[in-house]
Amino acid sequence: MNQESKLEEEILASFEREEWRSVPNLTEEIARHASTTFASLATDKRVNIRVSSRDLEDVQGKAAEEGIPIRH
């Protein structure tokens, strides 16, 4: 069983245990989370550091897994 199938089964089991609930004012909740996310991703400082090529590749791979954009 792949990892996605396992996750889907865990989510389904959680739903069947009635652990999920409706969110009142969903639009407002989404807007609140979106603004928080945008603020946390805003960049206002530039930092230059030296790292090995291997470490840079590891960081870039992890960023790609997490969906974090990489600027070159």
N, C-alpha and C positions, 0 to 999 in steps of 0.2 A: 504494500500500500504506500503510495507516495504521500509526501507531506501535505499537499493540498487536500487530498481526500481525507486524511486524518483530521485536518482542521475543519473541514466541512462537517464531518461526523460529530466533532466536539460542539460545533455551533448548533447543529440540529438537536443534539441531546440537551444542550442548555435551553434551547427554545421549548423543547418538550417538557422540561422541568419547570416551565413558566417563569424563567429567570429574566425574561425580557419584558419591558413595559413601554408604553407610548410616552413620547416626549411632548408635553404641552408647549405651545408656541415654538414649534420646530423651526420656523423661518428665523426667528430671533436667536434661537440657540445656535443655528448654523452660522449666522452672521457674527455672533460673539466669538465662536471658535475660529472663524476665518480671520477676523481682525487680530486675534491673539497669535495665530500662526504667522500671519503676515508680519507682525511686529517682531516676532522672534527670529524670522528669517532675514530681516532687513540688515544690510551691511552698511556700516558707517565708518569702519576703520580698515586700513590695509596693513597686513603684517607680512614681512618677508622672512622666511626661514630656509635653512638648508637641510635637506633630508636625502637619504640615499634613494636611488631610483626604485629599489625594491619596496622601501617603506611608502614612497609616493604611490606606487601601483597598488599596494595594499589599502591605503586610505581611499584612493579613487574607486577601487572595487567595492569597499564598504559603503561609500557614498552612493554608488550606483544601486546597490542592494536596498538602501534606505530611501531611494528616490530623491536624493539631494543633488541638485544641479551642480556641475563642475564647470568653472570658468577657466579658460586657458589663457 
